[in-house]
C-alpha cells in the first residue's frame, strides 16, 4: 500500500489523521509520515487499515457512531468456474485491488473476487463478482457454493460430502451435456473429488453481483 492509497482510504472514512491513528494504534505524526511516504507501511498495518476502511466508522454531528459495512476489499484474483484454468491468477487472496460498495445484500462478506468460466451458470455467470467469507471453523454446509483454493487452482463449486472423511466432491451448476460423440449424454462439467489435504483455504460464497445490461443485480447464495 502506498502513502497516497492510505490517504485516499482515510479521506473516504471521513477521519482526521489523529482520529485515524487512534483507530490503528498509531500517532498522528506516524500517519502523516506514512501518507507522505517517509515511513513504509507494513503488511500488518495494511491489513489493519483495510479492516478500518471496510467498516468506515465515523462520528455524526450528534456525536453518535455510524457504521457503514457496505465497503469490502475487492481482490485482483480470479476463481475459475469452468475447465480452463491456465489464465487464472492463482496468487493467494491477500492483496486487495480496491474497495467496493456491495450494498446490504452482501453485508456478510469479508471480500469479493471475480468469477470466470461457464460451469456455474446461470447462477454465477462468467464475469460476475461474488462476496466471500473465509471458513475458519471447519464447518461446511453441504450443497452450498464455496471457493476452494489449492496450491495450483481456485475453484467456484458446490461442495458435497463423499463416502470418506478425506475428500469433498465438487459439483457445477451448469448441467449441460454432450449432444453427440463418444461422450453423448454425459455432463460437460463433471463433478470431481478433491482431497482435503490439498486445500489451502475455503471461502463461503455469501452472494453474487451480476450484470444485466447496464444494471447491477444483487443475489444471495
C-alpha positions, 0 to 999 in steps of 0.5 A: 500500500502506498502513502497516497492509497492510505490517504485516499482510504482515510479521506473516504472514512471521513477521519482526521489523521489523529482520529485515524491513528487512534483507530490503528494504534498509531500517532498522528505524526506516524500517519502523516509520515506514512501518507507522505511516504517517509515511513513504509507501511507494513503488511500488518498495518495494511491489513489493519487499515483495510479492516478500518476502511471496510467498516468506515466508522465515523462520528455524526454531528450528534456525536453518535457512531455510524457504521457503514459495512457496505465497503469490502476489499475487492481482490485482483484474483480470479476463481475459475468456474469452468475447465480452463484454468491456465489464465487464472491468477492463482496468487493467494487472496491477500492483496486487495485491488480496491474497495467496493460498495456491495450494498446490504445484500452482501453485508456478510462478506469479508471480500469479493473476487471475480468469477470466470468460466461457464460451469456455474451458470446461470447462477454465477455467470462468467464475469460476475463478482461474488462476496466471500467469507473465509471458513475458519471453523471447519464447518461446511454446509453441504450443497452450498457454493464455496471457493476452494483454493489449492496450491495450483487452482481456485475453484467456484463449486458446490461442495458435497460430502463423499463416502470418506472423511478425506475428500469433498466432491465438487459439483457445477451448476451448469448441467449441460451435456454432450449432444453427440460423440463418444461422450453423448449424454454425459455432463460437460462439467463433471463433478470431481473429488478433491482431497482435503489435504490439498486445500489451502483455504475455503471461502463461503460464497455469501452472494453474487453481483451480476450484470444485466445490461447496464444494471447491477443485480444483487443475489444471495447464495 
